[in-house]
């Protein structure tokens, strides 16, 4: 299974917006067990540089802009000089979600001060913490071949 963007449902009328948040994605065999929100205090903050062997996630930008950089596990176990990251940009104004399967290392950066990211995970917090594999954030940008803003 590969990481990929998919459309989300947004309904708009004279009162505003209504957006469905996907908790079950049968095409990905994904059933959400928890939902969380994350924001940063300023543009340019980077989070992540980790992966999970069992946890899959769906990310939605509710406001502002967010850049995601992903690495499939078949790259993680090899020489970092050959890593080829996949880059996705999410925006609060475009109704897209990003599915990140298990075994994808990820890092993300806020592109705007007002960015709010919603995450849906297929595991509990306790399961996620036991499944968390970190990469070194000091050397990670060089290997991830990413120009952060």
Protein Blocks (a to p, Z undefined) as FASTA:
>chain_A
ZZddddddddddfkbccddddfbdfknopacfbdcddddfbehiagejiacfkbccdddd
fbhjdddddddfklmmmcfklpccddddddfkbccdddddehiacddddfbfklccdddd
fbdfklmmmmpccddfklmmmmnopacZZ
